[in-house]
Amino acid sequence: MEETIKILLADDHLLVRNGIKSLLEEEATLEVIGEAANGQEALKLSKELRPDLLIIDVRMPIMDGIEAVGHLQDYSPNTKAIVLSMHDSEEYILKSIKAGASGYLLKDTGKPEFIKAINTIYKGGKYFSGDISNVIVTNYLQNSNPAPEETSAPKSAHGLTKKEAEILQLILSGRTNTEISDTLGKSKRTIETHRFNLMKKLNVKNLIELSSKAKDLGFS
């Protein structure tokens, strides 16, 4: 029998909390054990309830979500945080990561991806969806390589085909699947297939791991 994942929700809008709660509790393995309307309440309840996951909004009164995530380990060391927001700005995303969030999802994320993110983070991984991952990768590479030189993608390197290496180079430059599709004149589904294959070959689960592995292998 699968373990139940205990979740604390924090959002200052009751209707939003109710909607998220209803969606999550359709899954037999997920249980919402508490709700908070601001960051302070979220920290207090985290200390009392010791949830596995805190799903928290960014903008809330009294204490915002990012600040609360930054203090979470002082209140409940084993609780992991997922920031759920309508904002996809680089500032919010990177601040959330630096505060210690294990994931950042947009509020228009579909249920399958939402559930996947919860399970991934519960098992010790991290999850950043869609274009958010590209923001992270771009920032990571800019910080790691302040003045990168133009280099061509390695050909058939590390078991990758020439096309996979080319797509990897575009991913590392911060391009989305749609942008890569337009650049290469291929369908989005084809790009997604190549992307899946190269991540499988490099044994990585997300774009943060991909960027780190690619850097180790000499990709710029």
Residue frames as a rotation matrix with the C-alpha (Angstrom) as fourth column:
MET 1
0.575 0.818 0.000 0.00
0.818 -0.575 0.000 0.00
0.000 0.000 -1.000 0.00
GLU 2
-0.128 -0.637 0.760 1.36
0.584 -0.668 -0.461 3.43
0.802 0.385 0.457 -0.97
GLU 3
-0.557 -0.158 -0.815 2.16
0.796 -0.383 -0.470 5.96
-0.238 -0.910 0.339 1.72
THR 4
0.600 0.774 0.202 -0.11
0.794 -0.606 -0.035 8.95
0.096 0.182 -0.979 2.16
ILE 5
-0.550 -0.752 0.362 1.54
0.711 -0.650 -0.269 12.28
0.437 0.110 0.893 1.39
LYS 6
0.262 0.636 -0.726 0.45
0.918 -0.396 -0.016 14.88
-0.297 -0.662 -0.688 3.93
ILE 7
-0.419 -0.342 0.841 0.07
0.745 -0.658 0.104 18.37
0.518 0.671 0.531 2.51
LEU 8
-0.070 0.355 -0.932 -0.36
0.667 -0.678 -0.308 21.85
-0.742 -0.643 -0.189 3.99
LEU 9
0.036 0.180 0.983 -1.88
0.920 -0.389 0.038 24.49
0.389 0.903 -0.180 1.69
ALA 10
-0.195 -0.105 -0.975 -1.11
0.613 -0.790 -0.038 28.20
-0.766 -0.605 0.218 2.04
ASP 11
-0.672 0.098 0.734 -2.96
0.599 -0.510 0.617 30.76
0.434 0.855 0.285 -0.07
ASP 12
-0.917 0.281 -0.283 -4.82
0.017 -0.681 -0.732 33.89
-0.398 -0.676 0.620 0.99
HIS 13
-0.427 0.815 -0.392 -7.77
-0.879 -0.273 0.390 33.11
0.211 0.512 0.833 -1.28
LEU 14
-0.293 0.396 0.870 -10.22
-0.553 0.673 -0.492 30.60
-0.780 -0.625 0.022 0.18
LEU 15
0.748 0.638 -0.182 -11.66
-0.494 0.352 -0.795 29.66
-0.443 0.684 0.579 -3.21
VAL 16
0.254 -0.755 -0.604 -8.19
-0.799 0.188 -0.571 28.87
0.545 0.628 -0.556 -4.53
ARG 17
-0.652 -0.499 0.571 -7.43
-0.750 0.534 -0.390 26.70
-0.110 -0.682 -0.723 -1.50
ASN 18
0.110 0.795 0.596 -10.72
-0.496 0.564 -0.660 24.87
-0.861 -0.223 0.457 -1.88
GLY 19
0.785 0.186 -0.591 -10.05
-0.620 0.217 -0.754 24.23
-0.012 0.958 0.285 -5.55
ILE 20
-0.158 -0.934 -0.322 -6.55
-0.806 0.310 -0.505 22.90
0.571 0.179 -0.801 -4.94
LYS 21
-0.563 -0.011 0.826 -7.73
-0.697 0.543 -0.468 20.78
-0.444 -0.840 -0.313 -2.03
SER 22
0.502 0.835 0.224 -10.52
-0.516 0.498 -0.697 19.21
-0.694 0.234 0.681 -4.09
LEU 23
0.619 -0.337 -0.710 -8.11
-0.681 0.219 -0.698 18.46
0.391 0.916 -0.094 -6.93
LEU 24
-0.432 -0.900 0.067 -5.48
-0.796 0.345 -0.498 16.89
0.425 -0.268 -0.865 -4.66
GLU 25
-0.519 0.231 0.823 -7.86
-0.632 0.545 -0.551 14.81
-0.576 -0.806 -0.137 -2.60
GLU 26
0.644 0.601 -0.473 -9.14
-0.763 0.461 -0.453 13.09
-0.055 0.653 0.756 -5.73
GLU 27
0.012 -0.750 -0.662 -5.88
-0.446 0.588 -0.674 11.15
0.895 0.303 -0.327 -5.34
ALA 28
0.816 0.402 -0.415 -6.02
0.106 0.602 0.791 8.40
0.568 -0.690 0.449 -2.71
THR 29
0.199 -0.848 -0.492 -2.39
0.916 0.339 -0.213 8.95
0.348 -0.408 0.844 -1.73
LEU 30
-0.682 -0.431 0.591 -2.72
0.278 -0.900 -0.335 12.71
0.677 -0.064 0.734 -1.04
GLU 31
0.251 0.748 -0.615 -4.21
0.929 -0.008 0.370 14.26
0.272 -0.664 -0.697 2.09
VAL 32
-0.213 -0.227 0.950 -4.56
0.033 -0.974 -0.225 17.97
0.977 -0.017 0.215 2.87
ILE 33
-0.082 0.102 -0.991 -4.05
0.899 0.437 -0.030 18.17
0.431 -0.893 -0.128 6.64
GLY 34
0.000 0.096 -0.995 -4.13
0.704 -0.707 -0.068 21.94
-0.711 -0.700 -0.068 7.07
GLU 35
0.267 0.138 0.954 -4.72
0.840 -0.517 -0.161 25.32
0.471 0.844 -0.255 5.43
ALA 36
-0.192 -0.391 -0.900 -3.15
0.734 -0.666 0.133 28.72
-0.651 -0.635 0.415 5.99
ALA 37
0.766 0.568 0.303 -3.97
0.634 -0.584 -0.507 32.21
-0.110 0.580 -0.807 4.68
ASN 38
0.806 -0.580 0.115 -0.48
-0.513 -0.783 -0.351 33.73
0.294 0.224 -0.929 5.02
GLY 39
0.123 -0.881 -0.456 3.15
-0.217 0.424 -0.879 32.83
0.968 0.207 -0.139 5.58
GLN 40
-0.543 -0.305 0.783 3.06
-0.792 -0.126 -0.598 33.17
0.281 -0.944 -0.173 9.35
GLU 41
0.389 0.771 0.504 0.14
-0.846 0.516 -0.136 30.77
-0.365 -0.373 0.853 9.63
ALA 42
0.746 -0.150 -0.648 1.91
-0.363 0.725 -0.586 28.39
0.558 0.673 0.486 7.27
LEU 43
-0.329 -0.943 -0.051 5.00
-0.380 0.182 -0.907 28.27
0.864 -0.279 -0.418 9.50
LYS 44
-0.396 0.263 0.880 2.94
-0.911 0.007 -0.412 27.85
-0.114 -0.965 0.237 12.66
LEU 45
0.665 0.735 0.133 0.92
-0.696 0.674 -0.247 24.99
-0.271 0.071 0.960 11.17
SER 46
0.420 -0.610 -0.672 4.04
-0.378 0.555 -0.741 23.40
0.825 0.565 0.003 9.71
LYS 47
-0.613 -0.678 0.405 5.49
-0.617 0.092 -0.781 23.21
0.493 -0.729 -0.475 13.21
GLU 48
-0.197 0.646 0.737 2.27
-0.861 0.245 -0.445 21.77
-0.469 -0.723 0.508 14.64
LEU 49
0.710 0.702 0.063 1.32
-0.552 0.610 -0.568 19.36
-0.437 0.368 0.820 11.84
ARG 50
-0.273 -0.928 0.253 4.70
-0.416 0.350 0.839 18.39
-0.867 0.124 -0.482 10.33
PRO 51
0.796 0.600 -0.073 3.40
-0.305 0.294 -0.906 17.98
-0.522 0.744 0.417 6.76
ASP 52
0.206 -0.705 0.679 5.44
0.739 0.566 0.364 16.23
-0.641 0.427 0.638 4.10
LEU 53
-0.519 -0.319 0.793 4.85
0.813 -0.472 0.342 19.10
0.265 0.822 0.504 1.70
LEU 54
-0.099 0.476 -0.874 3.94
0.369 -0.798 -0.476 22.77
-0.924 -0.370 -0.096 1.98
ILE 55
-0.290 0.107 0.951 2.28
0.939 -0.162 0.305 24.11
0.186 0.981 -0.054 -1.16
ILE 56
0.020 0.160 -0.987 2.41
0.666 -0.738 -0.106 27.88
-0.745 -0.656 -0.121 -0.85
ASP 57
0.739 0.294 0.606 1.50
0.646 -0.566 -0.512 30.98
0.193 0.770 -0.609 -2.87
VAL 58
-0.356 -0.905 0.233 4.00
0.803 -0.424 -0.419 33.81
0.478 0.038 0.878 -3.35
ARG 59
-0.758 0.053 0.650 2.00
-0.137 -0.987 -0.079 36.95
0.637 -0.150 0.756 -2.67
MET 60
0.164 0.778 -0.607 0.14
0.716 0.329 0.615 36.87
0.678 -0.536 -0.503 0.65
PRO 61
0.545 0.085 0.834 -0.45
-0.332 -0.891 0.308 39.35
0.770 -0.445 -0.458 3.49
ILE 62
0.910 -0.192 0.368 1.61
-0.370 0.029 0.929 39.53
-0.189 -0.981 -0.045 6.71
MET 63
-0.142 -0.966 0.214 4.35
-0.471 0.256 0.844 37.25
-0.871 0.019 -0.491 5.35
ASP 64
0.377 0.292 -0.879 4.76
-0.926 0.103 -0.363 36.24
-0.016 0.951 0.309 1.73
GLY 65
0.986 0.165 0.020 5.40
-0.163 0.985 -0.056 32.71
-0.029 0.051 0.998 0.54
ILE 66
0.452 -0.884 -0.117 9.07
0.112 0.186 -0.976 33.12
0.885 0.428 0.183 -0.34
GLU 67
-0.204 -0.498 0.843 9.92
-0.779 -0.439 -0.448 34.49
0.592 -0.748 -0.298 3.09
ALA 68
0.548 0.491 0.677 8.00
-0.803 0.535 0.262 31.65
-0.233 -0.687 0.688 4.72
VAL 69
0.923 -0.257 -0.287 9.88
0.079 0.855 -0.512 29.07
0.377 0.450 0.810 2.66
GLY 70
0.092 -0.960 0.263 13.13
-0.242 -0.278 -0.930 30.64
0.966 0.022 -0.258 3.82
HIS 71
-0.333 -0.156 0.930 12.18
-0.924 -0.145 -0.355 29.98
0.190 -0.977 -0.096 7.47
LEU 72
0.546 0.754 -0.366 10.50
-0.675 0.654 0.342 26.60
0.497 0.060 0.866 6.93
GLN 73
0.102 -0.577 -0.810 13.44
0.142 0.815 -0.562 24.43
0.985 -0.057 0.165 8.00
ASP 74
-0.816 -0.368 0.445 13.48
-0.327 -0.340 -0.882 26.18
0.476 -0.866 0.157 11.39
TYR 75
-0.198 0.860 0.470 9.87
-0.969 -0.101 -0.224 25.13
-0.145 -0.500 0.854 11.99
SER 76
0.693 0.431 0.578 9.62
-0.318 0.902 -0.293 21.74
-0.648 0.019 0.762 10.27
PRO 77
-0.166 -0.960 -0.225 12.98
-0.650 -0.065 0.757 20.44
-0.742 0.272 -0.613 8.97
ASN 78
-0.711 -0.138 0.689 11.53
0.239 0.875 0.422 17.53
-0.661 0.465 -0.589 6.99
THR 79
0.412 0.911 0.025 8.84
0.424 -0.167 -0.890 19.54
-0.806 0.377 -0.455 5.19
LYS 80
-0.679 -0.590 0.436 9.55
0.644 -0.194 0.740 20.32
-0.352 0.783 0.512 1.54
ALA 81
-0.084 0.631 -0.772 8.08
0.022 -0.773 -0.634 23.38
-0.996 -0.070 0.051 -0.16
ILE 82
-0.429 0.074 0.900 6.42
0.901 0.101 0.421 23.82
-0.059 0.992 -0.110 -3.53
VAL 83
-0.616 0.241 -0.750 5.76
-0.074 -0.966 -0.250 27.40
-0.784 -0.098 0.613 -4.58
LEU 84
-0.302 0.639 0.707 2.54
0.940 0.321 0.111 27.63
-0.156 0.699 -0.698 -6.60
SER 85
-0.350 0.031 -0.936 2.12
0.179 -0.979 -0.100 31.00
-0.919 -0.202 0.337 -8.26
MET 86
0.727 0.588 0.355 0.56
0.514 -0.121 -0.849 32.88
-0.456 0.800 -0.390 -11.15
HIS 87
0.752 -0.512 -0.416 3.85
-0.573 -0.819 -0.028 34.71
-0.326 0.260 -0.909 -11.66
ASP 88
0.809 -0.515 0.284 6.58
0.578 0.784 -0.225 33.30
-0.107 0.346 0.932 -13.92
SER 89
0.829 -0.523 0.199 9.04
-0.438 -0.827 -0.351 36.16
0.348 0.204 -0.915 -13.38
GLU 90
0.203 -0.859 -0.471 12.70
0.229 0.509 -0.830 35.23
0.952 0.061 0.300 -13.05
GLU 91
-0.440 -0.375 0.816 12.92
-0.606 -0.547 -0.578 37.22
0.663 -0.748 0.014 -9.81
TYR 92
0.362 0.668 0.650 10.24
-0.932 0.269 0.243 35.17
-0.013 -0.693 0.720 -8.03
ILE 93
0.874 -0.015 -0.486 11.53
-0.121 0.961 -0.247 31.87
0.471 0.275 0.838 -9.38
LEU 94
0.006 -0.982 -0.188 15.15
0.182 0.186 -0.966 32.41
0.983 -0.029 0.180 -8.38
LYS 95
-0.375 -0.065 0.925 14.24
-0.798 -0.485 -0.357 33.89
0.472 -0.872 0.130 -4.98
SER 96
0.675 0.696 0.246 12.10
-0.733 0.593 0.333 30.83
0.085 -0.405 0.910 -4.28
ILE 97
0.678 -0.497 -0.541 14.95
0.197 0.832 -0.518 28.48
0.708 0.245 0.662 -5.16
LYS 98
-0.363 -0.872 0.330 17.43
-0.092 -0.319 -0.943 30.41
0.927 -0.372 0.035 -3.03
ALA 99
-0.057 0.433 0.900 14.93
-0.960 -0.270 0.069 30.32
0.273 -0.860 0.431 -0.13
GLY 100
-0.767 -0.343 0.542 14.92
-0.515 0.833 -0.202 26.52
-0.383 -0.434 -0.816 -0.36
ALA 101
0.327 0.944 -0.046 11.86
-0.766 0.236 -0.598 25.63
-0.553 0.231 0.800 -2.45
SER 102
-0.473 -0.448 0.758 12.00
-0.008 0.863 0.505 22.18
-0.881 0.233 -0.412 -4.02
GLY 103
-0.448 0.364 0.817 9.60
0.887 0.300 0.352 23.15
-0.117 0.881 -0.457 -6.78
TYR 104
-0.601 0.331 -0.728 7.91
-0.205 -0.944 -0.260 26.07
-0.773 -0.007 0.635 -8.51
LEU 105
-0.594 0.513 0.620 4.70
0.795 0.495 0.351 25.60
-0.127 0.701 -0.701 -10.47
LEU 106
-0.924 0.374 0.078 2.34
-0.334 -0.889 0.314 28.02
0.187 0.264 0.946 -12.16
LYS 107
-0.538 0.778 0.325 -1.31
-0.353 0.143 -0.925 28.04
-0.766 -0.612 0.198 -11.16
ASP 108
0.378 0.677 -0.632 -2.36
-0.893 0.086 -0.442 27.07
-0.245 0.731 0.637 -14.68
THR 109
-0.738 -0.666 -0.113 -0.38
-0.675 0.729 0.116 23.82
0.005 0.162 -0.987 -14.41
GLY 110
0.098 0.792 -0.602 -2.47
-0.653 0.508 0.562 20.80
0.751 0.338 0.567 -15.37
LYS 111
0.705 0.296 0.644 -3.39
-0.704 0.402 0.586 18.15
-0.086 -0.866 0.492 -12.82
PRO 112
0.912 -0.371 -0.172 -1.11
0.323 0.911 -0.256 15.40
0.252 0.178 0.951 -14.23
GLU 113
0.054 -0.945 0.322 1.95
0.245 -0.301 -0.922 17.63
0.968 0.128 0.215 -13.98
PHE 114
0.170 0.104 0.980 0.89
-0.805 -0.559 0.199 18.89
0.568 -0.823 -0.011 -10.53
ILE 115
0.923 0.227 0.312 0.62
-0.368 0.763 0.531 15.34
-0.117 -0.605 0.788 -9.20
LYS 116
0.660 -0.747 -0.086 3.90
0.521 0.537 -0.664 14.38
0.542 0.393 0.743 -10.86
ALA 117
-0.019 -0.674 0.739 5.63
-0.241 -0.714 -0.657 17.32
0.970 -0.191 -0.148 -9.19
ILE 118
0.477 0.285 0.832 4.27
-0.857 -0.060 0.512 16.39
0.196 -0.957 0.216 -5.77
ASN 119
0.994 -0.067 0.086 5.41
0.048 0.977 0.209 12.78
-0.098 -0.204 0.974 -6.08
THR 120
0.443 -0.883 0.156 8.82
0.425 0.053 -0.904 13.78
0.790 0.467 0.398 -7.43
ILE 121
-0.065 -0.453 0.889 9.48
-0.532 -0.738 -0.415 16.21
0.844 -0.500 -0.193 -4.59
TYR 122
0.721 0.391 0.572 8.13
-0.691 0.358 0.628 13.85
0.041 -0.848 0.529 -1.94
LYS 123
0.929 -0.369 -0.003 10.67
0.368 0.928 -0.064 11.26
0.026 0.058 0.998 -3.11
GLY 124
0.343 -0.841 -0.418 13.52
0.506 -0.209 0.837 13.73
-0.792 -0.498 0.354 -2.73
GLY 125
-0.291 -0.443 0.848 13.69
0.957 -0.146 0.252 15.28
0.012 0.884 0.467 -6.19
LYS 126
-0.527 0.153 -0.836 13.01
0.056 -0.975 -0.214 18.78
-0.848 -0.160 0.505 -7.46
TYR 127
-0.211 0.541 0.814 10.48
0.954 0.294 0.052 19.94
-0.212 0.788 -0.578 -10.01
PHE 128
-0.370 0.108 -0.923 10.21
-0.113 -0.991 -0.071 23.13
-0.922 0.078 0.379 -12.04
SER 129
0.190 0.607 0.772 7.74
0.628 0.529 -0.571 23.09
-0.755 0.593 -0.281 -14.90
GLY 130
0.723 0.369 0.584 7.84
0.684 -0.263 -0.680 24.27
-0.098 0.891 -0.442 -18.48
ASP 131
0.498 -0.498 0.710 9.45
0.272 -0.688 -0.673 27.60
0.823 0.528 -0.207 -19.25
ILE 132
0.905 -0.176 0.387 10.37
-0.425 -0.392 0.816 28.02
0.007 -0.903 -0.429 -15.57
SER 133
0.653 -0.687 0.318 13.09
0.477 0.700 0.532 25.42
-0.588 -0.195 0.785 -16.07
ASN 134
0.361 -0.514 0.779 14.49
0.828 -0.208 -0.521 27.45
0.429 0.832 0.350 -18.94
VAL 135
0.747 -0.074 0.661 14.71
-0.268 -0.943 0.198 30.53
0.608 -0.325 -0.724 -16.72
ILE 136
0.849 -0.411 0.333 16.66
-0.235 0.271 0.934 28.51
-0.474 -0.870 0.134 -14.16
VAL 137
0.500 -0.673 0.544 19.01
0.792 0.610 0.026 26.97
-0.349 0.418 0.838 -16.72
THR 138
0.504 -0.277 0.818 19.69
0.494 -0.684 -0.536 30.33
0.708 0.675 -0.208 -18.38
ASN 139
0.795 -0.167 0.584 20.47
-0.504 -0.718 0.480 32.01
0.339 -0.675 -0.655 -15.06
TYR 140
0.796 -0.499 0.344 22.62
0.081 0.650 0.755 29.08
-0.600 -0.573 0.558 -13.94
LEU 141
0.416 -0.646 0.641 24.70
0.909 0.314 -0.274 29.20
-0.024 0.696 0.717 -17.11
GLN 142
0.590 -0.171 0.789 25.06
0.143 -0.940 -0.311 32.98
0.795 0.296 -0.530 -17.01
ASN 143
0.830 -0.262 0.492 26.37
-0.556 -0.330 0.763 32.80
-0.038 -0.907 -0.420 -13.45
SER 144
0.650 -0.587 0.483 28.67
0.300 0.782 0.547 29.89
-0.698 -0.210 0.684 -14.24
ASN 145
-0.203 -0.681 0.703 29.96
0.956 0.019 0.294 31.43
-0.213 0.732 0.647 -17.46
PRO 146
0.160 0.307 -0.938 29.90
0.328 -0.913 -0.243 35.26
-0.931 -0.268 -0.247 -17.22
ALA 147
0.184 -0.143 -0.972 31.46
-0.784 -0.618 -0.057 35.70
-0.593 0.773 -0.226 -20.67
PRO 148
0.263 -0.050 0.964 30.92
0.216 0.976 -0.008 32.50
-0.940 0.210 0.267 -22.66
GLU 149
-0.589 -0.486 -0.645 32.56
-0.567 -0.320 0.759 32.16
-0.575 0.813 -0.087 -26.03
GLU 150
0.467 0.757 -0.457 30.68
-0.855 0.255 -0.451 30.96
-0.225 0.601 0.767 -29.07
THR 151
-0.708 -0.654 0.266 31.30
-0.551 0.747 0.372 27.25
-0.442 0.117 -0.889 -29.58
SER 152
-0.171 0.642 -0.747 29.66
-0.813 0.337 0.475 24.65
0.557 0.688 0.465 -31.75
ALA 153
0.560 0.470 0.682 27.86
-0.782 0.570 0.250 21.66
-0.271 -0.674 0.687 -30.28
PRO 154
-0.538 -0.769 0.346 29.94
-0.617 0.638 0.460 18.47
-0.574 0.034 -0.818 -30.06
LYS 155
0.062 0.528 -0.847 29.08
-0.933 0.333 0.139 15.92
0.356 0.781 0.513 -32.74
SER 156
0.509 0.262 -0.820 27.94
-0.132 0.965 0.226 12.50
0.851 -0.006 0.525 -31.59
ALA 157
-0.534 -0.756 0.379 29.42
-0.458 -0.118 -0.881 13.23
0.711 -0.644 -0.283 -28.15
HIS 158
-0.814 0.117 0.569 28.70
-0.534 0.235 -0.812 11.12
-0.229 -0.965 -0.129 -25.07
GLY 159
-0.776 0.485 0.403 26.36
0.490 0.866 -0.099 8.81
-0.397 0.121 -0.910 -26.99
LEU 160
0.111 0.834 -0.541 24.19
0.050 -0.548 -0.835 11.67
-0.993 0.066 -0.102 -28.30
THR 161
0.204 0.020 0.979 23.31
0.966 0.156 -0.205 11.99
-0.157 0.988 0.012 -31.95
LYS 162
-0.798 -0.511 0.320 24.29
0.576 -0.802 0.157 15.19
0.177 0.310 0.934 -33.75
LYS 163
-0.179 0.826 0.535 20.66
0.134 -0.518 0.845 16.34
0.975 0.223 -0.018 -33.62
GLU 164
0.633 0.399 -0.663 20.38
0.663 0.163 0.731 15.62
0.400 -0.902 -0.161 -29.87
ALA 165
-0.255 -0.816 -0.519 23.58
0.934 -0.346 0.086 17.55
-0.250 -0.462 0.851 -29.22
GLU 166
-0.765 0.030 0.643 22.22
0.331 -0.839 0.433 20.45
0.552 0.544 0.632 -31.25
ILE 167
0.285 0.950 0.130 18.95
0.199 -0.192 0.961 20.43
0.938 -0.248 -0.244 -29.31
LEU 168
0.394 -0.231 -0.889 20.85
0.918 0.148 0.369 20.21
0.046 -0.962 0.271 -26.03
GLN 169
-0.705 -0.708 0.041 22.81
0.708 -0.706 -0.002 23.32
0.031 0.028 0.999 -27.00
LEU 170
-0.477 0.613 0.630 19.54
0.031 -0.705 0.709 25.16
0.879 0.358 0.317 -27.69
ILE 171
0.548 0.653 -0.523 18.01
0.524 0.219 0.823 24.00
0.652 -0.725 -0.222 -24.39
LEU 172
0.029 -0.654 -0.756 21.07
0.988 -0.095 0.120 25.29
-0.150 -0.751 0.643 -22.53
SER 173
-0.856 -0.303 0.419 20.66
0.408 -0.894 0.187 28.66
0.318 0.330 0.889 -24.23
GLY 174
-0.793 0.570 -0.214 17.22
-0.045 -0.406 -0.913 28.92
-0.608 -0.714 0.347 -22.63
ARG 175
-0.702 0.541 -0.462 15.03
-0.635 -0.184 0.750 28.05
0.321 0.821 0.473 -25.63
THR 176
-0.096 0.772 0.628 11.60
-0.658 0.425 -0.622 26.50
-0.747 -0.473 0.467 -25.11
ASN 177
-0.361 0.036 0.932 10.40
0.438 0.889 0.136 23.46
-0.823 0.457 -0.337 -27.10
THR 178
0.688 0.704 0.175 8.35
0.519 -0.309 -0.797 25.78
-0.507 0.640 -0.578 -29.32
GLU 179
0.653 -0.513 -0.558 11.32
-0.585 -0.809 0.060 28.05
-0.482 0.287 -0.828 -29.99
ILE 180
-0.422 -0.815 0.398 13.56
-0.366 0.554 0.747 25.06
-0.830 0.170 -0.532 -30.76
SER 181
0.037 0.562 0.826 10.86
0.653 0.612 -0.446 23.71
-0.756 0.556 -0.344 -33.08
ASP 182
0.922 0.325 -0.213 10.77
0.098 -0.725 -0.682 27.03
-0.376 0.608 -0.700 -34.97
THR 183
0.293 -0.903 -0.314 14.57
-0.727 -0.424 0.540 27.27
-0.621 0.070 -0.780 -35.11
LEU 184
-0.633 -0.625 0.457 15.10
-0.280 0.735 0.617 23.78
-0.722 0.263 -0.641 -36.51
GLY 185
-0.379 0.570 -0.729 11.96
-0.916 -0.119 0.383 23.60
0.131 0.813 0.567 -38.63
LYS 186
-0.838 0.102 -0.537 10.78
0.119 0.993 0.003 20.46
0.533 -0.061 -0.844 -36.84
SER 187
0.235 0.970 0.057 7.47
0.009 -0.061 0.998 19.67
0.972 -0.234 -0.023 -35.17
LYS 188
0.059 -0.146 0.988 7.17
-0.924 -0.381 -0.001 20.30
0.377 -0.913 -0.157 -31.45
ARG 189
0.887 0.323 0.329 6.47
-0.426 0.848 0.315 16.58
-0.178 -0.419 0.890 -30.91
THR 190
0.690 -0.704 -0.171 9.74
0.341 0.524 -0.781 15.69
0.639 0.480 0.601 -32.67
ILE 191
-0.105 -0.728 0.677 11.67
-0.413 -0.588 -0.696 18.09
0.905 -0.352 -0.239 -30.44
GLU 192
0.371 0.324 0.870 10.02
-0.928 0.093 0.361 16.65
0.036 -0.942 0.335 -27.36
THR 193
0.997 -0.019 -0.080 11.04
0.014 0.998 -0.068 13.13
0.082 0.067 0.994 -28.46
HIS 194
0.272 -0.960 0.069 14.68
0.259 0.004 -0.966 14.18
0.927 0.280 0.250 -28.99
ARG 195
-0.063 -0.247 0.967 14.63
-0.744 -0.634 -0.210 15.97
0.665 -0.733 -0.144 -25.65
PHE 196
0.765 0.410 0.497 13.32
-0.637 0.597 0.487 12.89
-0.097 -0.689 0.718 -23.85
ASN 197
0.878 -0.433 -0.204 15.94
0.306 0.836 -0.455 10.69
0.367 0.337 0.867 -25.49
LEU 198
0.032 -0.943 0.331 18.89
0.035 -0.329 -0.944 12.91
0.999 0.042 0.022 -24.63
MET 199
0.091 0.058 0.994 17.77
-0.934 -0.343 0.105 13.27
0.347 -0.938 0.023 -21.00
LYS 200
0.946 0.266 0.186 17.44
-0.311 0.908 0.282 9.49
-0.094 -0.324 0.941 -20.81
LYS 201
0.616 -0.776 -0.136 20.90
0.388 0.449 -0.805 8.99
0.685 0.443 0.578 -22.30
LEU 202
-0.275 -0.745 0.607 22.43
-0.208 -0.570 -0.795 11.46
0.939 -0.345 0.002 -19.84
ASN 203
-0.211 0.267 -0.940 20.45
0.763 0.646 0.012 9.91
0.611 -0.715 -0.340 -16.96
VAL 204
-0.999 -0.032 -0.032 18.91
0.045 -0.809 -0.586 13.17
-0.007 -0.587 0.809 -15.74
LYS 205
-0.407 0.907 -0.110 15.37
0.893 0.370 -0.255 13.88
-0.191 -0.202 -0.961 -14.56
ASN 206
0.715 0.646 -0.267 15.01
0.590 -0.762 -0.265 17.63
-0.375 0.031 -0.927 -15.01
LEU 207
0.741 -0.378 0.555 16.67
0.331 -0.514 -0.791 20.66
0.584 0.770 -0.256 -16.56
ILE 208
0.723 -0.536 0.436 18.67
-0.690 -0.521 0.503 21.56
-0.043 -0.665 -0.746 -13.47
GLU 209
0.413 -0.556 0.721 20.35
-0.014 0.788 0.616 18.15
-0.910 -0.265 0.318 -13.54
LEU 210
0.708 -0.093 0.700 20.66
0.695 0.269 -0.667 18.41
-0.126 0.959 0.255 -17.32
SER 211
0.861 -0.378 0.341 22.48
-0.210 -0.874 -0.438 21.75
0.463 0.306 -0.832 -17.17
SER 212
0.518 -0.679 0.520 24.87
-0.719 -0.017 0.695 20.48
-0.463 -0.734 -0.498 -14.52
LYS 213
0.418 -0.326 0.848 25.59
0.316 0.927 0.201 17.24
-0.852 0.184 0.490 -16.40
ALA 214
0.835 -0.064 0.546 26.03
0.532 -0.159 -0.832 19.08
0.140 0.985 -0.099 -19.69
LYS 215
0.779 -0.575 0.251 28.52
-0.595 -0.804 0.006 21.48
0.198 -0.154 -0.968 -18.11
ASP 216
0.361 -0.640 0.678 30.52
-0.440 0.524 0.729 18.53
-0.822 -0.562 -0.093 -16.74
LEU 217
0.408 -0.130 0.904 30.60
0.620 0.766 -0.169 17.01
-0.670 0.630 0.393 -20.21
GLY 218
-0.573 -0.814 -0.095 31.97
0.527 -0.455 0.718 20.16
-0.628 0.362 0.689 -21.78
PHE 219
0.009 0.646 0.763 28.88
0.933 -0.281 0.227 21.67
0.361 0.710 -0.605 -23.39
SER 220
-0.934 -0.356 -0.032 28.82
0.347 -0.882 -0.320 25.45
0.086 -0.309 0.947 -23.25
